[in-house]
Amino acid sequence: MGCGCGSKTRARSSNSRSPRTLHQVVLDGGKGRVAFQSTDKEQARSVARSYPGSIVREDGATTTAASTTTGTDTASSDSTASDVSA
């Protein structure tokens, strides 16, 4: 009998339950590493609050479909830099 590696995300023919969705906390607005993952979306959101600039996404989803967890706006810092150089 083989090991169960990877069987957590695949549906089995003998199992009538649907596969669980993993929610990942990704650093740097979705461009960084995965800091945490869980099947509980609320727990992932709670952990993401501890990492400024992190997002919560479903496993394998693109960054555009992810929800941001912080309310910081980086556009204001970019406009300040361009105002100084002008």
Secondary structure, 3 states (H helix, E strand, C coil): CCCCCCCCCCCCCCCCCCCCCCEEEECHHHCCCEEEEECCHHHHHHHHCCCCCCEEEECCCCHHHCEECCCCCCHHHHHHHHHHHC
